[in-house]
């Protein structure tokens, strides 16, 4: 019992120290090259505009070129440098082209924001095969593929930041969201493992988990029914897209490990579900040789 209490105290202390260090860090975004996927609308659009206001040079990526052009014009009208690149994150060749075009026209990528995402709800047995495949491709395969492309350059420069946008649904997993929650939880696991793998390299990894947000993902949902079910209202917020957008920018500026949004109930529930991620990071750093562990894990798989 005594050993358990000591371990809990050490973990809590490590988490607190990690939080305080994160709070002290402040990075200038002026002139940074930032890629935002899903930038044509919603959280992605708001994020691109927020980075532009912070002085970054913003590369906008999404499938709809006309919508991207509107955001690019809005950024340039505000005095920011912006580049619109139509790209489907489920297409490996399109991802490679996106990185090549951005680095050719704007320079090495400093920040990648993996924001593009789809939602899909309802009883698991009612889900359409094609929609399910697309959900996994956009929400899971796309972020992993793009990250694989930008990480080597960031490691060579010993600088960079990857922000993975997940959802509170991946942490709190409400019924009726099984497939969607699985994809969002996958990004949570991806972010955790990637952060440990890149520890000490100069490349940071942040996980941002928005709560319910007023975007196209909620366009077909009945807000009155959501309120009646207790899904929003009171201590569970329905945020405008500017709220998670600013959280994403601040995660880069202050090198925050993880940001959970959605209101007090969501945050308390998330803390209970998530525990002490900073302490776990510290445990991995001090207990294992990261490079050796990565090499050992090469043999994982059938």
C-alpha positions as CSV (number, residue, x, y, z in Angstrom):
1,X,0.0,0.0,0.0
2,X,2.8,2.4,0.9
3,X,4.6,1.7,-2.4
4,X,1.4,2.3,-4.3
5,X,0.9,5.7,-2.5
6,X,4.5,6.7,-3.2
7,X,4.1,5.8,-6.9
8,X,0.8,7.7,-7.2
9,X,2.5,10.7,-5.5
10,X,5.4,10.5,-7.9
11,X,3.1,10.3,-10.9
12,X,1.0,13.2,-9.8
13,X,4.1,15.3,-9.2
14,X,5.5,14.4,-12.6
15,X,2.2,15.4,-14.2
16,X,2.1,18.7,-12.4
17,X,5.7,19.5,-13.3
18,X,5.0,18.7,-16.9
19,X,1.9,21.0,-16.9
20,X,3.9,23.9,-15.3
21,X,6.7,23.5,-17.9
22,X,4.1,23.5,-20.7
23,X,2.5,26.7,-19.3
24,X,5.9,28.5,-19.3
25,X,6.8,27.7,-22.9
26,X,5.8,30.3,-25.5
27,X,6.6,29.9,-29.2
28,X,6.3,32.7,-31.8
29,X,4.3,31.7,-34.8
30,X,5.4,34.5,-37.0
31,X,6.6,33.2,-40.3
32,X,6.0,29.6,-39.4
33,X,4.7,27.3,-42.3
34,X,1.5,25.7,-41.0
35,X,-0.5,23.1,-42.9
36,X,-4.1,22.7,-41.9
37,X,-6.2,19.9,-43.4
38,X,-10.0,20.2,-43.6
39,X,-9.4,23.9,-44.0
40,X,-12.4,24.7,-46.2
41,X,-14.9,24.9,-43.4
42,X,-15.7,24.5,-39.7
43,X,-12.8,24.0,-37.3
44,X,-10.2,23.9,-40.1
45,X,-11.2,27.2,-41.6
46,X,-11.3,28.9,-38.2
47,X,-7.9,27.4,-37.3
48,X,-6.4,28.6,-40.6
49,X,-7.7,32.1,-39.9
50,X,-6.3,32.0,-36.3
51,X,-2.9,31.0,-37.5
52,X,-2.9,33.7,-40.1
53,X,-3.7,36.3,-37.5
54,X,-0.8,35.0,-35.5
55,X,1.6,35.7,-38.4
56,X,2.0,32.2,-39.8
57,X,2.1,31.3,-43.5
58,X,-0.8,29.0,-43.9
59,X,-1.3,26.1,-46.4
60,X,-4.9,25.2,-46.7
61,X,-5.8,21.6,-47.7
62,X,-9.2,20.0,-48.4
63,X,-10.9,18.4,-51.3
64,X,-13.0,21.4,-52.4
65,X,-10.7,23.9,-54.2
66,X,-13.3,26.6,-54.6
67,X,-14.0,26.7,-50.8
68,X,-10.3,26.7,-50.1
69,X,-9.8,29.7,-52.4
70,X,-12.4,31.6,-50.4
71,X,-10.5,31.0,-47.2
72,X,-7.2,31.9,-49.0
73,X,-8.6,35.2,-50.2
74,X,-9.9,36.0,-46.7
75,X,-6.5,35.3,-45.2
76,X,-4.7,37.4,-47.8
77,X,-7.1,40.2,-47.3
78,X,-6.1,40.2,-43.7
79,X,-2.5,40.5,-44.6
80,X,-1.5,36.8,-44.2
81,X,0.4,34.6,-46.6
82,X,-1.8,31.7,-47.7
83,X,-1.7,28.8,-50.2
84,X,-4.6,26.6,-51.2
85,X,-3.9,23.0,-52.3
86,X,-6.8,20.7,-53.1
87,X,-5.9,17.3,-51.6
88,X,-7.8,14.2,-50.5
89,X,-6.1,12.9,-47.3
90,X,-7.2,9.4,-48.2
91,X,-5.0,9.5,-51.3
92,X,-1.4,8.7,-50.6
93,X,-0.2,10.4,-53.8
94,X,-2.3,13.5,-53.1
95,X,-0.7,13.7,-49.6
96,X,2.8,13.5,-51.1
97,X,2.0,16.1,-53.6
98,X,0.5,18.4,-50.9
99,X,3.8,18.2,-48.9
100,X,5.9,18.8,-52.0
101,X,3.9,21.8,-53.1
102,X,3.9,23.4,-49.7
103,X,7.6,23.0,-49.2
104,X,8.3,24.3,-52.7
105,X,6.2,27.4,-52.4
106,X,6.3,28.2,-48.7
107,X,9.3,26.3,-47.3
108,X,9.8,23.5,-44.8
109,X,6.7,22.6,-42.8
110,X,6.9,23.7,-39.2
111,X,3.4,22.7,-38.1
112,X,1.0,20.1,-39.4
113,X,-2.6,20.2,-38.1
114,X,-4.4,17.0,-38.9
115,X,-7.9,18.3,-38.7
116,X,-9.8,16.8,-41.6
117,X,-12.4,14.4,-40.3
118,X,-15.8,12.8,-40.9
119,X,-18.5,11.8,-38.4
120,X,-20.8,8.8,-38.5
121,X,-23.4,7.8,-35.9
122,X,-26.2,5.4,-35.2
123,X,-26.5,1.7,-34.2
124,X,-23.4,-0.2,-35.3
125,X,-25.4,-2.8,-37.2
126,X,-27.0,-0.1,-39.4
127,X,-23.7,1.4,-40.7
128,X,-23.0,1.3,-44.4
129,X,-19.8,-0.5,-45.5
130,X,-18.7,2.3,-47.8
131,X,-19.3,5.0,-45.3
132,X,-17.5,3.1,-42.6
133,X,-14.5,2.6,-44.9
134,X,-14.4,6.3,-45.7
135,X,-14.7,7.2,-42.1
136,X,-11.6,5.1,-41.2
137,X,-9.7,6.4,-44.2
138,X,-10.2,10.1,-43.5
139,X,-10.1,10.0,-39.6
140,X,-7.2,7.5,-39.2
141,X,-5.3,6.7,-42.3
142,X,-5.1,10.3,-43.5
143,X,-3.5,11.8,-40.4
144,X,-1.0,8.9,-40.1
145,X,0.0,9.2,-43.7
146,X,0.6,12.9,-43.6
147,X,2.5,12.7,-40.4
148,X,4.8,10.0,-41.9
149,X,5.6,12.4,-44.7
150,X,6.5,15.5,-42.6
151,X,8.2,13.9,-39.6
152,X,11.5,13.1,-41.3
153,X,12.1,16.7,-42.3
154,X,11.1,17.9,-38.8
155,X,13.5,15.4,-37.2
156,X,16.4,16.6,-39.5
157,X,15.7,20.2,-38.4
158,X,15.1,19.1,-34.8
159,X,12.0,21.3,-34.8
160,X,8.4,21.0,-35.7
161,X,4.9,20.3,-34.3
162,X,2.1,17.9,-35.2
163,X,-1.3,18.7,-33.9
164,X,-3.9,15.8,-34.1
165,X,-7.5,16.9,-33.8
166,X,-9.6,14.1,-32.3
167,X,-12.8,14.5,-30.3
168,X,-14.1,14.2,-26.8
169,X,-16.2,11.3,-28.3
170,X,-12.9,9.3,-28.6
171,X,-12.4,9.7,-24.8
172,X,-16.0,9.5,-23.4
173,X,-17.4,7.2,-26.1
174,X,-21.2,7.8,-26.0
175,X,-23.5,5.0,-27.2
176,X,-24.5,5.4,-30.8
177,X,-21.0,6.5,-31.8
178,X,-19.1,3.2,-31.7
179,X,-17.4,3.5,-35.1
180,X,-16.7,7.2,-34.9
181,X,-15.5,6.9,-31.3
182,X,-13.1,4.1,-32.5
183,X,-11.5,6.4,-35.1
184,X,-11.1,9.2,-32.6
185,X,-9.7,6.9,-30.0
186,X,-7.3,5.7,-32.6
187,X,-5.9,9.2,-33.0
188,X,-5.6,9.4,-29.3
189,X,-3.4,6.3,-29.2
190,X,-1.5,7.5,-32.3
191,X,-0.7,10.8,-30.6
192,X,0.4,9.2,-27.4
193,X,2.8,6.7,-29.0
194,X,4.1,9.3,-31.5
195,X,4.9,11.8,-28.7
196,X,6.9,9.2,-26.8
197,X,8.7,8.1,-30.0
198,X,9.7,11.7,-30.8
199,X,10.6,12.7,-27.2
200,X,13.9,14.6,-27.2
201,X,13.9,15.1,-31.0
202,X,12.7,18.7,-30.9
203,X,9.4,17.7,-32.5
204,X,6.3,18.2,-30.4
205,X,3.0,16.4,-30.6
206,X,-0.3,17.8,-29.4
207,X,-3.7,16.2,-29.1
208,X,-6.8,18.4,-29.2
209,X,-10.2,17.0,-28.3
210,X,-13.0,19.4,-29.2
211,X,-16.4,19.0,-27.6
212,X,-19.7,19.5,-29.5
213,X,-18.9,22.2,-32.1
214,X,-21.2,24.1,-34.4
215,X,-19.9,22.7,-37.7
216,X,-21.3,20.7,-40.6
217,X,-20.9,17.5,-38.5
218,X,-23.9,18.6,-36.4
219,X,-25.9,19.9,-39.4
220,X,-28.4,17.0,-39.4
221,X,-28.7,16.6,-35.6
222,X,-31.7,17.9,-33.7
223,X,-30.3,20.3,-31.1
224,X,-33.5,20.2,-29.1
225,X,-33.3,16.4,-28.9
226,X,-29.6,16.7,-27.9
227,X,-30.6,19.1,-25.1
228,X,-33.4,16.9,-24.0
229,X,-31.0,13.9,-23.8
230,X,-28.6,15.9,-21.7
231,X,-25.9,15.9,-24.5
232,X,-25.6,19.7,-24.5
233,X,-26.7,22.5,-22.2
234,X,-25.5,23.6,-18.8
235,X,-22.1,22.2,-18.1
236,X,-21.8,20.6,-21.6
237,X,-21.0,23.3,-24.1
238,X,-21.9,23.7,-27.8
239,X,-18.9,25.7,-29.0
240,X,-18.4,27.8,-32.1
241,X,-15.5,26.6,-34.2
242,X,-13.4,29.5,-33.1
243,X,-13.0,27.9,-29.6
244,X,-11.2,24.7,-30.7
245,X,-9.4,26.7,-33.4
246,X,-7.8,28.9,-30.7
247,X,-7.1,25.9,-28.6
248,X,-5.1,24.4,-31.5
249,X,-3.1,27.6,-32.0
250,X,-2.4,27.8,-28.3
251,X,-1.4,24.1,-28.2
252,X,1.4,25.0,-30.7
253,X,2.3,28.3,-29.1
254,X,2.6,26.8,-25.6
255,X,3.6,23.2,-26.7
256,X,0.6,21.7,-24.9
257,X,0.5,17.9,-24.8
258,X,-3.3,17.6,-24.7
259,X,-6.4,19.9,-24.7
260,X,-9.9,18.7,-23.9
261,X,-12.8,21.0,-24.6
262,X,-16.6,20.7,-24.2
263,X,-17.4,22.1,-20.8
264,X,-16.8,21.2,-17.1
265,X,-18.6,17.8,-17.2
266,X,-16.7,16.7,-20.2
267,X,-13.4,17.8,-18.7
268,X,-14.0,16.1,-15.4
269,X,-15.1,12.9,-17.3
270,X,-12.0,13.2,-19.5
271,X,-9.7,13.5,-16.5
272,X,-11.3,10.4,-15.0
273,X,-10.9,8.5,-18.3
274,X,-7.5,9.8,-19.1
275,X,-5.7,9.9,-15.8
276,X,-2.2,11.5,-15.8
277,X,-0.8,11.5,-19.4
278,X,2.1,13.7,-18.4
279,X,3.2,11.3,-15.7
280,X,3.0,8.4,-18.2
281,X,5.2,10.3,-20.6
282,X,7.7,10.9,-17.8
283,X,7.7,7.2,-16.9
284,X,8.5,6.2,-20.5
285,X,11.3,8.7,-20.7
286,X,13.0,7.5,-17.6
287,X,12.2,3.8,-17.8
288,X,13.0,3.0,-21.4
289,X,15.5,3.8,-24.2
290,X,13.1,5.2,-26.9
291,X,15.3,4.3,-29.9
292,X,15.8,0.8,-28.6
293,X,12.1,0.4,-27.9
294,X,11.2,1.6,-31.4
295,X,13.6,-0.9,-32.9
296,X,12.2,-3.8,-30.8
297,X,8.7,-2.9,-31.9
298,X,9.7,-3.4,-35.6
299,X,8.9,-7.0,-35.1
300,X,5.3,-6.4,-34.0
301,X,2.8,-8.0,-36.3
302,X,1.8,-11.3,-37.8
